[in-house]
Amino acid sequence: MKNFPHQINKIAKLTAALGVLRKLINSGVNIFDDGVVGDAMARASVRAFRSPTGNMEGLLEAEHAKPRASQGSRTFARDIRRLFELLGFVCSGCLSEEAEVLLEQGSQALDETARSIWREALLRMSLPDSRGRVSHPYRIMLRLVEDMPGLPAYKLGLCLQTADDGEEEYGRIKTLCNQDDQEGLWGAIGVSAHSARNSVKILPALARQLGDIVEIDDGYYPAYVDVRRAPEEPTVEVQIGTPGHKRRIRRDEVAQRAQTPPLGRVARRIYDPDALGRRYTAHERLLYSLLSAIDPPVDCYEGLFDLLAVTQSEVTLFEVKTIRGDEARQVRVGLGQLLYYDHIVVSPMYPKLIIKRCLVTDKVLSADLQSLLRKHEIVPVAYVDGYWTAADLPHVLRQ
């Protein structure tokens, strides 16, 4: 695993550390003198002693009595300086303009300007290995969380295991993430338990503070609301089969929604800041494609469900899902929604009609997930490159 600094994981304290370095630089002090920097960090309460008994000068005197290689203050100084060099905040013994802006914001401030600076620094941060191969661990970590929502904390450290940013290497890391044996995982790649713990101390914590990922029930998720555990409709008490659960669809309205992202909804996944709006728009376009493939006189309604197509003899209940590397989750949610809407809403409204259920996606699902849906009498339908794909396409859809 690539070596990565692991001393401080709070942005306020990191900003305070930058302030210490600025004072030392302005005083003409060599910030590559680990002893001087380490002492200054301790005096500024940036570095804390594990057993803080006695006054500060006494603690430092005891520290200086140790062999140089055992002095924690020197290790701290090297680690924190290297982190700032990786982030581009320290270069040739001076602070960058970005670092100066952060200091102007203050050590406790984390407004949008500061968030943007930290975020961009983490995104561009590259980490070389002994063979000269370079990867961008923060980008890889965010991509893992995006592709594998609910990833446990200890697996986020695998972003430091990547040799480069290539797809083959990323695929190898994703395969490792599928292992559930934590000790076996680290043993398989030759990483000690100590290194494994250090690997998750910094980047996940910074990503949480910046609002790029969220932790829910010991798992990590992208920090835009629609793709986490949040329900896809308000939690309300419903009366079974009430007419208020549906309204006739206006095709021009859906067409407009298919072209315009929602206002006032901001994504927090920083390497694609429009992710939430794009996914919403993709969902609405898929819904509009579905609606466009259903010709009158079939009546179409929307409600808690995405689409209900009603003829004289049967009702087809559609749920629409976009797939973004999370097909298992989308199928799991869609399966529950279809069974719920059928039982609670649709069947009571149409007790004499045949009810059919259909999950519509924008990618062809894997065979096992299709089998799961069919087991529960749900037809999996994919709309890809302008064509509908299904073993048994609902007859209300025209190809």
N, C-alpha and C positions, 0 to 999 in steps of 0.2 A: 504493500500500500504506500502511496506517495506520502511523504512527510508533510504535515500541515500544522501550522501554529495552533495551539489550543489553550491559551492562557485566559483570555477574556471573551465573554460572549454577550455582553450587554453594551448596546450602542452608546449609552450615556457615558459609561466608563471608558470605552474606546475613544470617545471624543475628548474626555478628560486627559487620556494618555497623549493624544495629539497636542493638547495644550501644554503638557509637560515638555514634550519635544520642542515645541516652538520657543518656550522660555529658555531652554538650554541652547538652542541655535542662536537666539538673539543675544545670549550671554557669551557667545563665542566658544561654547563647549563642544567637543567632539562627540556627536551622538553615537559614534561607533565604539565608544568606551563603555563596555557593558557594565562595569562597576559603577561608574558615575550615573549612567542612565537608570540602572536598577535602584540605586539609593534614592534618586530623585522621584522615581515612581512610588517608592515606599513612603517617602515623606509627604507625597501628595495624596496618599491613601488610595492610589490606583492599584498598587500591589499590596495584598494583605498577607500577613504572616499566618502560618497554620496554627501556631501557639503564641498568640500575642500577649505574652506576660512581660511586664516592665515597660519603660518608656521607649520611644522610637530609637533614640541614639543607642540605648543599650541593646536593642534588638539588632540594629545594624552592626554594632561592634561584635556581637556574637556571630553574626553572619560572616563578617570579614575574617573571623578566626578559622573558619572552615577552609578546606582545600578549594581552590578556585573552581574546580570542576563540580564541586558539591554545593556551590553557592546558588541558592534559588533565585536571588535577585539578578544574577548575571544571566541565568537561563531565561528568566522573565524578560529581561531587556532584549536579548537576541530574538526571542519569539515574537514580541510585540513589534519590534522594528521590521522583522521579516514580513509579518502580516501587512504592515503598512506599505512595504515595498511591493508586495504582491498586488495590493489594491491600487498602487500608483499614487498613494498619498505622500510617500517619501521617496525622493529621487536625488542621488548624489549629495546626500546629507542635508537636503532642503525640503521644505513642505511644498506640496503642489498647490495650485490656485484653488482646487476643489477642497483640499484640507483647510485652507484659510477660510473658505466660505462656511464650512462646517463649524469652525471655531467662532465665527461671527454669529452663528445661530445660537450658540451656547450649548453647554454640555447636556442640558436637560431637554433641549428642543428637538423635536422630530417632526417638523412640518413637511409639506410636500417637496420643498426644495431639498431639504436634508435627505428625505427618503429617496429622491431621485438620484442624488449623488452617491449614496451608499449602494443603491440598486445597480446603477450603471457600473460602479467600480467592481462589484461582485460579479456581474455578468461578464465583464471583459477580463477578469482575473484568470490567468492561465497558470497551469502547474506542470512543469516538465518532469520527466522521469530520468533515470540514469542513462537511458539510451537516447535521450534527446527528444522523445515523443512528448507532445503537448496536449493537454485536455483542459476543458473549462468546467471545473467541478460544480459550480453553482448552477450553471445551465443544465448540466446532466441531472443534478438532484431535482430541479423543478420539473424536468421532463419525466423523470421516474414517477414523481408524485402525480403528474398529469395522466400518465399512461396506466398507472397502477394505484388508483385511489385507495386509501386506507392502509398504505404501506407503513409498517411499524418503524419506530424510531431507529432501531439498531441497523436496519437495512439502508437507511439514508447514507450511512458512512461508505457504502459501496461506490458513491460518486467519486471518491478519492482512489478507487481501485482501477479506474479506466485509464488505459494507456493513451488513448487519443479520442477524438470526437467522432470517429467513423461509425457507420451503422453496424458493422460486424462487431466492433467492440461494445457498442451499446446493447446489441442483442445478447452478448455474453453476460453483461451485467444484469439484464432483465431475467435471464435464465437463473442466475444466482439468487435473484430476489424471490424466485418461486420456491426456494428451499425454506422449510419451516424450522429446521433444526439450527438454532442460533450457534451453538458451540460447533456443530458440524460444518456450518457455513464458513466460519472464520478459520477452522482447522483446514478446510479444503483449499483455501487460498493462502495458507501459511501466515495468518495474522494472529498475534497474541491477543489475549483478552484485554490487556492494558491498551494496546494500540486501537483495538476495536472501540473501547470506551472513548478514547480521545477523538476518534474519527467523527463522532456525532456531537461533540461539545459546542462547536462554533457555528457551522453553516446552518443547521436547522434552527438554532436559536435566533440567528440574525434574520432568517427568512420569516420567522414568526413575527418578530418585531416590526419588520417592514410590511407585513400584511400580504406576503406572497404565498404562504401556506398556512393552514390551520390544523390544530391537533384536536381530534375528536375521538374519544374512547381509545386512546393509545395508538391511534392511527393518524396518518397525515394525508391531507386532501388539498387540492388547489383551492385558493381562497376566493373563488367566485361562487356565489350562493347556490346557483342552480345545480351544480355538479357535486354537491356534498350530500349530507344526509337529509337536508331540509326537504320537507314534503313538497310535492309539486302543486298542491292546492291548499287553501287555508284549512286549518283544523277546525271543523264546525260540526255541530250536531245536525244530522240530515234526517228528513222525513222520507221514508221509503216511497219511491215512485212519484214524487210530486212533479207537476209540470214545470216548476221553476228550475228544474235541473237541465233544461235544454232551451235553446232559442234557435230560430231559423238562421242559417248562415247567409250573409250577404257576400256574394262572390267578389264584388269590387273591394270590399273591406279586407278580405283575406289577401287579395292580390296586393293591396297597399302594404299590409303587414309583411308580406313576403319580400318587399323591397326595402323596408325601413327598419333599422335596428331600434330597440326600445329606448326611449328617452329617460335620462336620469338613472340608468343602471350602469355602473362602472365596474369593469373587471379589475382584479388585483393580480392576475398572473402576469408578471412584468415583462416576460419576453414576448408576449402577445397581448398588449393592453386592450385589444378589442375582442378578446376571446368570448366574453359573455355575450356581447352584442352579436358577434358572428354566429355563435351557436343558436341563439334565439332566432336570428334571421334564417339560418339553415333549416331550423325546425319549421318556421312559417312557410318557407319555400316548398319544403317537402309536403306540408299540409295542403298547400295550394295546388301542387302537382296531383295530389290524391283527389282533391275536390274537382279539379279540371278533368279527371278521368272518369267522373261519374256524371252521366248525362241525365237531364230531365227526361221523364217525369219523376225520377227518384228524388224524394225529399231529403235534404241534408240539414243536420242540426249540430250545434256545438254546445258544450256545457262543461261539467267537470271533466268529461271525456274530451278527446280531440275532435272526433267526428262520428256522427250517427247517420247511416244511410237507410232510409225506410221505404219499402215497397209495400204492395198490398198483402204479400204473403210472408215476408221476412224482414228482419232488421240486422244490419251489419254494424257492429261496434268496432271502431278503429282507434288504436292508440299509436301515435307517431313518436319515434325515437331516432335521434341522430347519434351516430356511433363515432366516438373520438378516442379510440384505443381503450374503450371501456364497455365492450359489448356485453360482458357477463352482467355488469351492474345494470345496464339499460334493460336487458331482458328480464332480470329479476324484478326491477321496478315495474316494467310494463306488464309482466305477467300478473303481479298483484293488483295493478290498477284495473286490468281487464276483468279479472274475476270479481273484484269488488264492485265495479260499475255495473256489470251484468246483474249481479245478485241484488244490489241495493237500489239501483236506479232504473236500469233498462227493462229487465224482465217484469217488474211490477207495472210499468207503463204500457207494456205490450204483452199481456199474458197469453194472447191467442196466436202470436206470431212466432216463427222460428227465429231464434237469436244466434247469430254467428259472430265470432270474435276474431280480430285480425290485428297483428302487430306489424306496423310498417316501419322499415328502417332504410337508411340511405347506403347501407352496405350489406352484402350477403352474409348472413350469420353462419357460424360454424355448425357442422352437422349435429353435434351433441346438443347445442342450444335449440336448433330447429326441432330436434327430437323431443326435447323438454316441452316446448310449446305445443307440439301436436299431441303429446300425452294429455295435455289439459284442453284439447280441442280448440286450440288457437292456431290460426293460419299465419305462418311467417311469410311476409311479402317484402321484397327489396325493390327499391327504385334506384337503378344505377344507369348512368349515361343515357337517360331518357327512356329506359325500358323497365317494365315491371317483370319481376322474376319471382315465380312461385310454382310449386308442384301442383297446386290446386287454387288458381287465382279466383278470388270471389267474382261471381258473375256480374256484380254491379260495376266492376272496373272494366274499362275497355283498354286494350293494349295500345 
